[in-house]
């Protein structure tokens, strides 16, 4: 996957392997499935993510904000420096993991 990706899925897990550091945008909306994204070393991006009845794990989360309500977890902010790309990720009854 190089530039743009738009995913809408239900009842299945989705994996994005080796996301290029030159990507522009990833938008994903999943229900009853987990989302796993592996990024190329040195990838910088803006992140907006929400998991309802799930968890969010980001390997480089030192500059990210996090909120947890009863059933909803939100993580947002910037990963790396000088981000070009952005990720907008939502899951319902599933987890988000970014490595």
Helices and strands as residue ranges (DSSP letters): E 4-10, E 14-19, E 25-31, E 35-39, E 45-52, E 56-58, E 64-68, E 72-79, E 85-92, E 96-98
